[in-house]
Amino acid sequence: MTSRPLRGAPGGAGGFRPGTLSRTALTALAPAVWGTTYIVTTEFLPAGHPLFAGFLRALPAGLIALAFTRVLPRGAWWGKAAVLGVLNIGLFLPLLFIAAERLPGGVAATLGAAQPLVVAVLTVTVLHQRRSARPLLWGATGVVGVGLVVIGPSAALDTVGVVAGLAGAATMGLGVTLTKRWGRPEGVSPLAFTGWQLTAGGLFLAPLTFLAEGAPPAIDGRAALGYLWLGLVGGLITFVLWFQGIATLPVTSVAVLGLFSPLVAAGLGAVVLGQTLGPVQLVGFALALASIVGGQLPAPSRTPSAPPTPVTERTPR
C-alpha cells in the first residue's frame, strides 16, 4: 500500500481557511470528549485501576474497528501502525496516568498542554517545514492559560510525575507528527486506520496492565457504562475524528486543539462537582481559548515582490 497524499492545508502554522471550519469543529470534538475522562474515571470507575481503564479504552474498540472494516496493514504499514499505536495510545496513556497519580491534576494537565510546543518543534525537525514563531507563541499562551485554570495554590511537584507528564506530551506530540508525515495508506478508511492504532496500543498495554495492577476489578453497571463511554465514544469515535483532522488540517493547528481537554475537564468540575472558578481561572480560560483560535488562523501571507521588468533588446535596423 502506498501512503495517501495528505489533503487540505499544509502542516504549517495555521490554516483557518474557507472549507476548514467543519473539519476543525469535528476534530475539536475529540479533545473535548477526552476532557470528560477525569470525571468519568472518578465518578464511575473502580479506583486504583487506571491502566486497566486505558486497556479497555483501546483494545476492544480497536478490535471492533478491525472486525467492521476487515482491513489489515500490509508491508511496511505493519511497523508504522505499531509505532503510531504505541506512541499515540500505548505509551501515552500509562505516562498520563503516572503523572495524574503522582501530581495534582492541575499540574499534570498543564504539562500535557505542552504538546503544541512539542509539535511546533517537530514540524521543523521531522516535517522539515519553515521555522515559525507563531505556533510556539500560541502554544506557550495555551500552557499559561491552562495553568491558570487548573493549578491551585497547594500544587506540589514530584520528579517522577513531572518527567512522566513531559514524556507523555512528547510521546503524543511525536505520534501526531508522524501520523501527519506518513499519512494514511491508499484505500484505507479512517475507521480502519484508527483500528490499527487502537489495537496496537491495546496489545502494548495488555502486559503492562496485568503486571502492574493484577487481576481486573469487579465491574458493576455504573462502571460498565463508564468503560463503554471511554471505549466507544472517548476511544473509537474520537480517535477517528482526531486522525482524520491530522490528515486534513495543519498539524500545529490540530495540536493546539488539544487544549480543549483540560478546559472541558475544568468546566465539568465546576458544573457537575461544584468546583469554583475565580477571576484567575476565567483569565486562564480566555488565554487558552485565544491560543486555540489563534492557532487556527493562517500565517500572514508575504506580498511577493514585483518581478523585474524584462529588458528587451532592440534589433538594429
N, C-alpha and C positions, 0 to 999 in steps of 0.2 A: 504494500500500500504506500502511496505517496502522500505527503502531507498536503492538506488543503491550504491553498493560499489564504492568508488572513484577509478578511474583508473589513470594510469600514475605514475609519480614520487610522492613520499611522499611530504607532505606540508612543507618541511624544508626550509633551507636557499637558496637553488638553485638547478636547475635541467636541465641545458642545455646539455642534453644527445642526442644521436642519436635518431631520430624519433620525437623529440620535436620541431625542428626548425619551421616546418609548423604550428604547433599549437600555438607556441609563436608569429609568424608573424600574424596569424589571430586574436589572442587575442589583439595584439598591435594595430590593426586597430580600435578597439573600442575607446580607449582614443585619438587616432589620429583624428578620426572623431569628437569626443567631443570637440577637440580643435577648431573646426570651429564655435562653438556655439556663441562665443563673436562677431565675425564679422557678422554672420547671424543675430544675435539679433540687433546689432547697424545699420546694413545696410538694413535690410529687414522688421523687425517687428515694429509695433507701439510702441512708447516709453511709459513707465510707467505701463506696464502690465507684469512684469517678472513671477509672479505666474501663470497667465493665459497661458504663454508660456510653463511653466513646466507642467501644467494640460493637455494642448493639446499634449505635448510630450509623456505623459504617458497613459492616459485613452483610447483614440481612438486606439492607437497601441495595447494596451492590449486586447481590445475587438475584434480587427481584429484577433489576435492570437487565442483567445478563439473560435471565430466563425470558424476559419480554422481547428483547431485541435479537437474541441468538446470534450475536456478532462477537467474535473473539479477536484479539490482536493478531497481527501477522508480522513475521520478520522482526525487524528492529523495534517494532512497537511493543513487543513483549517487555523489553527492557525499559523503554521510555514510559510505558504505562505504570510499571512497577516503581520507577523513580518518582514520577509525579504523584502516585498514590501514597508513597511513603512520606514525601515532603509535605503535600497538601493536607494529609489526613493522619497517616500512621505515626509520624514523628510530632506533628504539630499538636495533636490532642494530648498526648502524655505531658509534653512540655507545658502546655496551657494549664493542665490540672496540677502539675507540680507547683507552678507559680501561684495558682489560686489557693493551694493548700498552705503554702509557706509565707504568703504575703497577704496583706489586706487587699480586699477585692479591688479597691481603687488603684492601688499601686500596680497590681497585675494588669488591669485594664489599660493603664497609661503606658506600660511597657509594650503591650500588644498594639497600641495605637502608633508605635514607631514603625509599623510595617510600611506605610507610604514612603518614609525616608529610605528604608532599605530598597524598595523598588526603584526609587528615583536614582539611587546609585547604580543598581544593577542594569538599568536601561542603558547606561553608558558603557559598563564593563561587559555585559552579556549580549545586549541587543545592538551595541555599537552605534547608539544614537547620539546626536549632538548634545553636549553638556548644556543644561539649562538650570538656572537658579530657581525658577518658578515652582517646580514640584517640591524642591527642598523647602522653600518658603511656606507653601501651603501645608506640607507635611508637618513642619515644626509648629505652625499655628494650630494644627489639629491636635498635636500632642499636648500643647499648653492648654487648649480648651478642654480636652478630656480630663487632664489632670485637675483643672479647677472644678470640674463637675464631680469627680468621683473620689479624689483623695481627701480624706478627713484629717483633722489636726493631730490625731493619735496614730497616724500611719507610721509603721516601723519597717525597716529594711532587713532582709535576710539574704546573705550572699548567694546561697543556692537558688533561692526563689528569683532573685534578680537575674542571675545567669540563665535560668530556665525561661523567664519571661522574654529576655532579649533573644535567646536562641529560638524561641517559638516564633517571634516576629521575623527573624532572619530566615527560618525554615519556610514559613508560609510565603514570605516575600520571594525567595528563590523559586519556590514551586509556581507562584503566579507568573514570574518572569519566564521560566522555562516553558510553561503552558503557552504563553504568547509566542515564544520563539519557535517551538515545534509545531504549533497549530494543531489541527485535527486531521486524521487520515481521510483521504478522499473516499466518499461514500459511507462514512461512519456518522451516525446521528449523534447529536449532543447527549441523548439518553445513554447510548451505548458507551460513549467516551467517558461519561460520568461513572457508569457502572464499572468500567475497568479500574478506575482510580479508587472508588469506594471499596471494591473487592480487594485490591492490593493493599490498601490501608488497613482494612479489617483483618486480613490474614497476618499482616505485620503485627497488629495489636493483640491477636489472639494469645500467643505465648506470653507476652508481657503481662496481659491481664490476669491470667490464671497463676502465673508465678508470683506476681506482686499481691494479688488480692485473694487468691484461693478460690474456694467454691463460690458460685454466684449467689446473690442474695435471694430471699423469698420475694416473689413478685405478686402483689395484690392487684386489684382492679385499678386503683389510683396510679400505681407505679406503671402498670401496663399502658395506661393512657399516656403517661409521660414519655415512656420509651417509644410509643407509637408516634407521638408528635416529633420527638427528636430524630427518629429514624426516617420517617416518610416525608414530613414537611421540612424539618430542620436539617435533614440529610439529603435525601434523593432529589426532591423538587428544588431546593435552594441551590444545591451544587450544580444542577443542570443550568439554572439561571446564571450562576456565577461564572462557570466555564464558558458559557455562550457569550457573556459580557466581555470576558477576557479576549475572546476571538474577534469581537466586532467593535470594540472600543479601545482607545488608548490605554495602555496598561497602567500608567500612573493615575489616570482618571478612575479606573476601576479600584485601584489600591486605596485611594482616599475615601471611597465609598464605605470601606470597612469601618470608618469612624461611626457609622450608624449603630454598630453593635453595642458599644458601651453607652451611647446616648439612649438607645431604647431600653437597655437594662436599667439605667438610672431613672428613666421616666416611669417604667413599670414599678420600680421600687417606691416611687413617690405616690403613684396612683393606687397600687394594689396593697403595698405593705405599709403605707402611711409615712414613708420616709420624707423628710422635709428637704426642700431645695431653697437655699437662701440666695441673696444677691450675688455672691461669688459664683455659685453654681450656675445661675442664669447667665452671667457673663461668659462662663465657660461654654455653655450651650451655644451662645451666639458666636463665639470664636470657632467652635468646632463646625457649626453649620456654615459659617463663612468659608472655612477651609474646604468643606465638601463642594460648595458651589464654585469657589474659585478654582478648584482642581478640575472642573468640567469645562472651564472657559478656554477657548482656543488661544494659543500664543499669538501675540500681536504680529501681524504679517509685516515683513520688511518690504518697503516700496523699492522695487528694483530700479537701479539707476538706468537712465535712458541710454540705449546703445549708441556708440559713436556713429556719427554721420559718415557713411562711406564716401571716400574720395573717388570721384570719377575722373579718370584721365581722359583728356580730350585728344582725339586723334588728329594729328596735324593734317591740314588740308593741302 
